[in-house]
Amino acid sequence: MGPISRRHVLQMIGATGTVLLAGCRSTTAAPTLLAPAGVLPKPWADALPKPWRLKLAPAQQDWTPEDQARADVLVMGDGWLEAHSAGALQPIASELLLSQLDGQAKVLLANLGALQDRVLPLAVSPWVMLLRDDPAKTQQGWPLLLDSSMAGRVVLPASPRLVMSLADHLGGAQALHALRRQALTYDDRQATNWLLKGEAKVVVLPLSRCIALLGRDPRLRAVLPDSGAPLHWNVLLRPKASREPVPHSWVEQGWRDPLRRRLAQLGWRAPISSSQLTADQNALSARVRPLLFPSADTWSRCWSLPPLLPYDQSALKDRWRDSAPEPPPG
């Protein structure tokens, strides 16, 4: 449970560090958007207007309180929301933006507790299964991960929380034991390499990390099951020390053509209620379109993973430890 441990440490130091450093902010410095490298889609990052400055930092777990105290806006994946307390953030304070959100984004916010008015969903990409040269297998949905032919050849996300969520949708406690026995490794960042080298038969990763490869390699198949899938969010936060409002025009630019359509081609769906999303679907190939824009019923069955309370984190660590496969004899 390494990621959860790091987030817990960050949560403890983040609030105090940000407050202590708030007085060090220069009133003349250009407003700064801080994001982990590789998280914010490049076309959207390039569209950040002057005088805003984009700072691409190391991976989220390597951020320091100083990094966050010098930023006016943070953009990150939703998996790191546990590292931020409500007291270290300001409300989004933008009814204009919040009123445009769709049902999935509103569900995400409703489950954030004290953070719900301090988080703005920017874009979403569903987790999918990616496999090669076996179109018949794509009909099985998530139970494919437990298929005997996949034993030892499944690459799962490097997130115990997400693996346990998938197991819950496959049947609960026994499914978690079975799913972990299927795993080759936990590595969604390098998942496509495992697949292309032939060491894995199926990998689980966000669509945004494999959509370009799907366009280049006709042997590959991606599956978003009819039963729904976990959702991977990019979100925006405002640190307590920030003197800047949310950059409205920049956010809305990503939610409007032509940038919104370009982001869809990169595997990111705008989290807004709009008939204009139909045009985005037409910009995608027939094999990719159902992954980012499935039927309304399938999309409604997708789910987000809100931050855990400390007690829940402890229980989750125990569950993960207890579900570890037994080592082979001898």
C-alpha positions as CSV (number, residue, x, y, z in Angstrom):
1,M,0.0,0.0,0.0
2,G,2.9,2.4,-0.8
3,P,0.8,5.0,-2.6
4,I,-1.7,5.3,0.2
5,S,1.2,5.7,2.8
6,R,2.7,8.5,0.7
7,R,-0.6,10.3,0.4
8,H,-1.2,10.1,4.1
9,V,2.2,11.7,4.8
10,L,1.6,14.4,2.3
11,Q,-1.8,15.1,3.8
12,M,-0.2,15.7,7.2
13,I,2.6,18.0,6.0
14,G,0.6,19.7,3.2
15,A,-1.8,21.7,5.3
16,T,0.8,23.0,7.8
17,G,3.4,23.6,5.2
18,T,1.2,25.6,2.9
19,V,-0.1,27.8,5.7
20,L,3.5,28.5,7.0
21,L,4.7,29.5,3.5
22,A,1.7,31.6,2.6
23,G,3.3,34.7,3.7
24,C,6.3,34.1,1.4
25,R,4.3,34.5,-1.8
26,S,5.3,37.5,-3.9
27,T,2.5,39.8,-4.9
28,T,4.1,40.5,-8.3
29,A,4.8,37.0,-9.3
30,A,3.0,35.6,-12.4
31,P,0.1,33.3,-11.4
32,T,1.3,29.7,-11.6
33,L,-0.4,26.5,-12.5
34,L,1.4,23.5,-11.0
35,A,0.9,20.0,-12.5
36,P,2.8,16.7,-12.4
37,A,4.6,16.1,-15.7
38,G,2.5,14.1,-18.1
39,V,-0.8,14.7,-16.3
40,L,-2.2,17.7,-18.1
41,P,-2.8,17.0,-21.8
42,K,-0.3,19.0,-23.8
43,P,-2.7,20.9,-26.1
44,W,-4.5,22.2,-23.0
45,A,-1.3,23.0,-21.2
46,D,-0.1,24.9,-24.3
47,A,-3.4,27.0,-24.2
48,L,-2.7,28.4,-20.8
49,P,-3.0,32.2,-21.4
50,K,-0.6,34.9,-20.3
51,P,0.3,36.0,-17.7
52,W,-0.2,32.5,-16.3
53,R,2.9,30.3,-16.0
54,L,2.8,26.5,-16.2
55,K,5.2,24.6,-13.9
56,L,5.5,20.9,-14.5
57,A,6.8,19.3,-11.4
58,P,7.9,15.7,-10.6
59,A,5.4,13.0,-9.8
60,Q,2.8,14.1,-7.2
61,Q,4.4,12.1,-4.4
62,D,7.6,14.2,-4.8
63,W,5.8,17.5,-4.4
64,T,6.9,19.6,-1.4
65,P,4.9,22.1,0.7
66,E,7.1,24.8,-1.0
67,D,5.9,23.7,-4.5
68,Q,2.3,23.9,-3.5
69,A,2.7,27.2,-1.6
70,R,4.1,28.9,-4.6
71,A,1.3,27.7,-6.9
72,D,-2.0,29.5,-7.5
73,V,-3.8,26.4,-9.0
74,L,-3.0,22.7,-8.8
75,V,-4.0,20.2,-11.5
76,M,-3.6,16.5,-10.7
77,G,-5.2,13.1,-11.0
78,D,-8.0,12.3,-8.6
79,G,-6.1,9.6,-6.9
80,W,-4.0,12.2,-5.0
81,L,-7.0,14.1,-3.5
82,E,-6.3,12.2,-0.2
83,A,-3.1,14.3,0.1
84,H,-5.1,17.5,0.4
85,S,-7.2,18.6,3.4
86,A,-10.1,21.0,3.0
87,G,-8.3,23.5,5.3
88,A,-5.4,23.8,2.9
89,L,-7.6,24.7,0.0
90,Q,-9.9,27.5,-1.1
91,P,-13.4,27.0,-2.6
92,I,-13.5,26.9,-6.4
93,A,-16.1,29.7,-6.2
94,S,-17.2,29.5,-9.8
95,E,-20.9,28.8,-10.2
96,L,-20.5,29.4,-13.9
97,L,-18.2,26.4,-14.3
98,L,-19.8,24.2,-11.7
99,S,-23.2,24.6,-13.3
100,Q,-22.0,23.0,-16.5
101,L,-20.9,19.7,-15.0
102,D,-22.5,16.5,-16.0
103,G,-24.0,13.7,-13.8
104,Q,-20.7,11.8,-13.3
105,A,-18.8,14.9,-12.3
106,K,-21.6,15.8,-9.8
107,V,-21.5,12.3,-8.3
108,L,-17.7,12.7,-7.9
109,L,-18.1,16.0,-6.0
110,A,-21.0,14.7,-3.9
111,N,-18.7,12.0,-2.5
112,L,-15.8,14.3,-1.6
113,G,-17.1,15.3,1.7
114,A,-15.4,18.5,2.9
115,L,-13.5,18.8,-0.4
116,Q,-16.6,19.0,-2.6
117,D,-16.6,22.8,-3.0
118,R,-12.8,22.8,-3.4
119,V,-12.4,20.6,-6.4
120,L,-13.2,21.2,-10.0
121,P,-13.3,18.2,-12.4
122,L,-11.6,19.1,-15.6
123,A,-11.6,16.0,-17.7
124,V,-12.3,12.3,-17.4
125,S,-10.9,9.1,-19.0
126,P,-12.3,5.6,-18.3
127,W,-10.1,2.7,-17.3
128,V,-10.3,0.0,-19.9
129,M,-8.9,-3.5,-20.6
130,L,-6.4,-3.7,-23.5
131,L,-5.5,-7.0,-25.2
132,R,-4.1,-8.2,-28.5
133,D,-5.3,-10.5,-31.3
134,D,-8.3,-12.1,-29.5
135,P,-11.6,-10.3,-30.4
136,A,-13.7,-13.2,-28.9
137,K,-12.3,-12.4,-25.4
138,T,-13.5,-8.8,-25.6
139,Q,-17.1,-10.0,-25.0
140,Q,-16.4,-11.2,-21.5
141,G,-16.1,-7.9,-19.7
142,W,-14.3,-7.6,-16.4
143,P,-14.7,-11.4,-15.7
144,L,-12.0,-11.8,-18.4
145,L,-9.5,-10.9,-15.8
146,L,-10.3,-14.1,-13.9
147,D,-10.3,-16.3,-17.0
148,S,-8.0,-19.3,-16.6
149,S,-6.3,-18.6,-19.9
150,M,-5.1,-15.2,-18.4
151,A,-3.4,-16.7,-15.3
152,G,-0.2,-14.9,-14.6
153,R,-0.6,-12.7,-17.6
154,V,-2.7,-9.8,-16.3
155,V,-1.1,-6.4,-15.7
156,L,-3.2,-4.5,-13.0
157,P,-3.0,-0.9,-11.9
158,A,-0.4,0.1,-9.4
159,S,-3.2,1.1,-7.1
160,P,-4.5,-1.4,-4.5
161,R,-7.6,0.8,-4.1
162,L,-8.5,0.4,-7.8
163,V,-7.7,-3.3,-7.9
164,M,-10.0,-3.8,-4.9
165,S,-12.7,-1.8,-6.5
166,L,-12.5,-4.0,-9.6
167,A,-12.6,-7.1,-7.4
168,D,-15.8,-5.8,-5.7
169,H,-17.4,-5.5,-9.1
170,L,-16.3,-9.1,-9.8
171,G,-17.7,-10.6,-6.6
172,G,-16.0,-9.3,-3.5
173,A,-13.5,-10.9,-1.1
174,Q,-12.9,-14.2,-3.0
175,A,-12.7,-12.3,-6.3
176,L,-9.8,-10.2,-4.8
177,H,-7.8,-13.3,-3.9
178,A,-8.5,-14.7,-7.4
179,L,-7.7,-11.5,-9.2
180,R,-4.3,-11.1,-7.4
181,R,-3.4,-14.7,-8.3
182,Q,-3.9,-13.7,-12.0
183,A,-1.5,-10.7,-11.8
184,L,1.8,-10.6,-13.7
185,T,2.6,-7.3,-12.1
186,Y,1.0,-4.0,-11.0
187,D,2.1,-1.3,-13.5
188,D,-0.4,0.7,-15.4
189,R,2.3,3.2,-16.5
190,Q,4.2,0.7,-18.5
191,A,1.3,-1.6,-19.2
192,T,1.4,-1.3,-23.0
193,N,5.1,-2.4,-23.0
194,W,4.2,-5.6,-21.1
195,L,1.5,-6.3,-23.7
196,L,3.6,-5.5,-26.7
197,K,6.5,-7.7,-25.5
198,G,4.0,-10.6,-25.2
199,E,4.5,-11.1,-21.5
200,A,1.0,-9.9,-20.7
201,K,-2.3,-10.9,-22.4
202,V,-4.5,-8.2,-20.9
203,V,-3.7,-4.9,-19.2
204,V,-5.8,-2.4,-17.3
205,L,-5.1,1.3,-17.8
206,P,-6.8,4.6,-18.6
207,L,-8.0,5.1,-22.1
208,S,-5.9,8.3,-22.3
209,R,-2.7,6.1,-22.0
210,C,-3.5,3.8,-24.9
211,I,-5.7,5.6,-27.3
212,A,-2.8,6.7,-29.6
213,L,-1.5,3.1,-29.7
214,L,-5.0,1.9,-30.6
215,G,-4.9,4.2,-33.6
216,R,-1.5,2.8,-34.8
217,D,-1.8,-0.9,-34.1
218,P,-4.9,-2.7,-35.5
219,R,-4.0,-5.9,-33.5
220,L,-5.0,-4.2,-30.3
221,R,-8.5,-4.3,-28.8
222,A,-9.7,-2.1,-25.9
223,V,-12.8,-2.9,-23.8
224,L,-15.1,-0.8,-21.7
225,P,-17.5,-3.4,-20.3
226,D,-21.3,-2.8,-20.4
227,S,-21.2,-3.1,-16.6
228,G,-19.2,0.2,-16.4
229,A,-15.6,1.0,-15.4
230,P,-13.7,3.1,-12.9
231,L,-13.1,6.7,-14.0
232,H,-9.8,8.5,-14.0
233,W,-10.2,12.2,-13.4
234,N,-8.0,15.3,-13.9
235,V,-9.1,17.8,-11.3
236,L,-8.2,21.4,-10.3
237,L,-7.6,22.8,-6.8
238,R,-6.8,26.2,-5.3
239,P,-4.3,26.3,-2.5
240,K,-5.1,28.4,0.5
241,A,-2.3,30.9,-0.2
242,S,-3.5,31.6,-3.8
243,R,-4.6,35.1,-4.6
244,E,-5.9,34.1,-8.0
245,P,-9.4,32.9,-9.1
246,V,-9.7,29.8,-11.2
247,P,-8.6,30.7,-14.8
248,H,-12.2,30.5,-16.2
249,S,-11.4,31.2,-19.8
250,W,-8.7,28.5,-19.9
251,V,-11.0,25.9,-18.4
252,E,-13.9,26.8,-20.7
253,Q,-11.5,26.6,-23.7
254,G,-10.9,23.0,-22.9
255,W,-14.7,22.5,-22.7
256,R,-15.3,24.1,-26.1
257,D,-14.5,23.3,-29.7
258,P,-11.9,22.9,-31.2
259,L,-9.8,22.1,-28.1
260,R,-12.4,19.9,-26.6
261,R,-12.5,17.7,-29.7
262,R,-8.7,17.5,-29.7
263,L,-8.7,16.3,-26.0
264,A,-11.3,13.7,-26.9
265,Q,-8.9,12.4,-29.6
266,L,-6.4,12.0,-26.7
267,G,-8.8,10.0,-24.7
268,W,-10.2,12.7,-22.4
269,R,-13.9,13.5,-22.2
270,A,-15.2,16.9,-21.1
271,P,-17.2,16.5,-17.8
272,I,-20.0,18.7,-19.1
273,S,-23.7,18.3,-20.0
274,S,-23.8,19.4,-23.6
275,S,-25.3,18.2,-26.9
276,Q,-22.0,19.4,-28.5
277,L,-20.3,16.2,-27.3
278,T,-21.9,14.4,-30.3
279,A,-19.5,16.3,-32.5
280,D,-16.6,14.9,-30.4
281,Q,-17.8,11.4,-31.0
282,N,-17.7,11.9,-34.8
283,A,-14.0,12.9,-34.4
284,L,-13.2,9.4,-33.1
285,S,-12.8,6.2,-35.1
286,A,-15.5,3.6,-34.8
287,R,-13.3,1.3,-32.7
288,V,-12.5,4.0,-30.2
289,R,-15.8,5.9,-30.0
290,P,-17.6,3.4,-27.7
291,L,-14.8,3.6,-25.2
292,L,-15.0,7.3,-24.5
293,F,-18.7,7.7,-25.4
294,P,-20.4,4.4,-24.5
295,S,-24.2,4.2,-24.2
296,A,-25.9,6.4,-21.6
297,D,-26.6,3.3,-19.5
298,T,-23.0,2.1,-19.6
299,W,-21.7,5.5,-18.8
300,S,-24.1,5.8,-15.8
301,R,-22.7,2.5,-14.4
302,C,-19.1,3.8,-14.4
303,W,-17.8,4.8,-11.0
304,S,-15.3,7.1,-9.3
305,L,-13.2,6.5,-6.2
306,P,-13.4,9.3,-3.7
307,P,-10.7,9.8,-1.1
308,L,-10.7,7.5,1.9
309,L,-11.0,8.6,5.6
310,P,-8.0,7.5,7.8
311,Y,-10.1,4.6,9.3
312,D,-11.0,3.4,5.8
313,Q,-7.4,3.6,4.7
314,S,-6.4,1.4,7.6
315,A,-9.1,-1.2,6.8
316,L,-8.1,-1.1,3.1
317,K,-4.4,-1.8,4.0
318,D,-5.5,-4.8,6.1
319,R,-7.6,-6.1,3.3
320,W,-4.8,-5.8,0.8
321,R,-2.3,-7.5,3.1
322,D,-4.8,-10.4,3.8
323,S,-5.5,-11.0,0.2
324,A,-1.9,-11.5,-0.9
325,P,-1.4,-14.8,-2.8
326,E,0.4,-17.5,-0.9
327,P,4.0,-18.0,-2.1
328,P,4.6,-21.2,-4.1
329,P,5.8,-24.2,-1.9
330,G,9.4,-24.9,-1.7
